[in-house]
Amino acid sequence: MSYEVNGKTIEADENGYLVNLDDWNEDVARAIAAAEGVELSDKAWDVIHFLRDEYINNGGNQPNDRNIVKAMSDQWGEKVQSKDLYDFFPMQPSKQAARIGGLPESRRKGGY
């Protein structure tokens, strides 16, 4: 599988996760999101950037939905619930946001 972005072919595995983390940029994220029918709002970008920061700067950490809810509640200054994340990423927020964020596929079950 691959994505075409700005005339360049970006390689992905059979599940749509990028083969090379360094191929990611926001244009690539938009292409992946479009392929999945996801609209990227400012809050969706916050989730993506949080996941990338955790993975890149925290030893490959891939937070589950519960940790994302807590982090976004802190960042946005409001009570966030899991269902709020599903509004942005309807196909399992921690996994779909990670895929759009160019991160490798998580092998954990996710959720709570």
Secondary structure, DSSP 8 states (H G I E B T S, - for coil): -EEEETTEEEEB-TTS-BS-GGG--HHHHHHHHHHHT----HHHHHHHHHHHHHHHHTTT----HHHHHHHHHHHHTS---HHHHHHH-SS-HHHHHHHHTT-----S----
